[in-house]
Amino acid sequence: MRNRSALRTAAPLIAGLALVASACGGDDEATPSASDAPADTEAGGSAAPAGTAAAGDICVEGDTVKLGFLNSTSGPMAISEQTVRDSLLLAAEEINAAGGILGKQIEPVEEDGQSEPTVFAEKINKLLTEDGVAAVFGGWTSASRKAMLPVVEGANGLLFYPVQYEGLEASPNIYYTGATTNQQIIPAMDFLASEGVETLFLAGSDYVFPRTANKIIKQYAAELGIEIVGEEYVPLDSDDWTTQVAKIAEAQPDFVFNTINGSSNVGFIKAYDEAGLGADNSPIISVSIAEEEAPAMGVDLTGQYAAWNYFQSVDSPENATFIAAFQAKYGADRPTSDPMEAAYTSLYLYKNMVEKAESFCVDAVNASSDGVSFAAPEGLVTINGDNHHIAKTGLIGQINADNQFDIVWSSEGPIEPDPFLEGYSWWDPNQN
């Protein structure tokens, strides 16, 4: 296994996608290929063979630059991904008003991932090879990201992924502007330990992010002396949590760690409420319920918790400006949230990377990425050029009566990304 500075990746094999385009002139440095992933992740996919022209190396000509915005505006993930799309469009509008990127206006090319990983793979292939976009922004579930990964690597393109995820991945063709595990899951566990939690129940959607996150949670819980008293999963497109919530009620844990994603959260919270469970007798800490989703649950969530790296309640001039701009464009009743802030930030980071490289060509952008920063609404963020993640401050918020989050815990400062948990002695990727 390579050391921490090496880029490594895990992804399913997506076959039958033709990746053809013309290459940038003057970029002779070969794009690094992905290496083997840890055994617990899904493997597959490869970069284009040496000497093969790649879609991501298209040089931008004319007065515009095409960028792909690939978000689910239909299906069970639309409840979350629509807001990411909105924030990307806001960032593009702001950047264009300020002169664009290297003097070129952003021309968004939008596609709907339809909440289906195979559709994400097909759409990113289209964006890179047919539309000739310089970079793609989007995706939410880890299944969608893993489906896109071999395509973007094979095309030597760029994907900016804005959502917290399970870690154990790094790719030369992906920038991860959401949290990796040591920036969200581990801080959440530190918070629970500080609250004296002794028993924990794990509830998640049945796909790679919750199962991998819970594997990490179980190992860290053992280190912290916290007992896991139950673990239940329901398919991502299912909203029937009645049986699983009954098991939570029987176990009576101190806390429930919620790794459910998308609209399935609505079914979970409804079943929770119908079982007589709430913040007063069975508190939940979530990693996928934010300001946008909280009011959509249909139940009063006052007192429940979430772990993120940004909340609308962050007190900073940059955040105040961001909130004002977003609500001016989309309505005063529209909240801001972590994934949309990470997406907004990703477009500005890309702009700064391109302008530092003085090129839209992928190899040049990657070579210039290390240390590129942006004064984001969440705080100053800086790219780690070795693993393509960014340093982020861990935050715990408690939901108030206005469906906003009062920040009740914070890490001491930005946490450096450690996607493979190499700095944590208790972590064993081969242990179930």
Secondary structure, DSSP 8 states (H G I E B T S, - for coil): ---TTS---------S--------TT--S---------TTS--------TT---GGG----SSEEEEEEEE-SSSTTHHHHHHHHHHHHHHHHHHHHTT-BTTBEEEEEEEE-TT-HHHHHHHHHHHHHTS--S-EEE--SHHHHHHHHHHHHHTT--EEE-S--------TTEEE-S--HHHHHHHHHHHHHHTT--EEEEEEESSHHHHHHHHHHHHHHHHHT-EEEEEEEE-TT----HHHHHHHHHH--SEEEEE--TTHHHHHHHHHHHTT--TTTS-EEESS--TTTGGGGSS--TT-EEEES--TT---HHHHHHHHHHHHHH-TT----HHHHHHHHHHHHHHHHHHHHTS--HHHHHHT-TT-EEEETTEEEEB-TTTSBB-B--EEEEE-TTS-EEEEEE-SS-B---TT-TT-TT--TT--
